[in-house]
Amino acid sequence: MSYTEDFKQTIVELYQSDNKSKSELAREYGVSRTSINNWIELYAEIDVDENNTITYKEFLAIKKENQRLKQEAEILKKALTIFAKK
């Protein structure tokens, strides 16, 4: 079954703030504990510093964007070298 992002985030929030166990949430909402574990891994907030948090999903998106930007920079460096020779 496919669940919305909002639903997944709500389950994670309930786990973190209401101190409900994964088993309780699984029974109450009819989802597997494995799914809840996966959602917690993706959506649980991690403290970056005193004022900022990030989810693992956001971290992965930033990492992917960083990799893309590095590739673009490398392509531009190569293009600059080619145009500088002309």
Secondary structure by P-SEA (a helix, b strand, c coil): ccccaaaaaaaaaaaccccccaaaaaaaacccaaaaaaaaaccccccccccccccaaaaaaaaaaaaaaaaaaaaaaaaaaaaaac
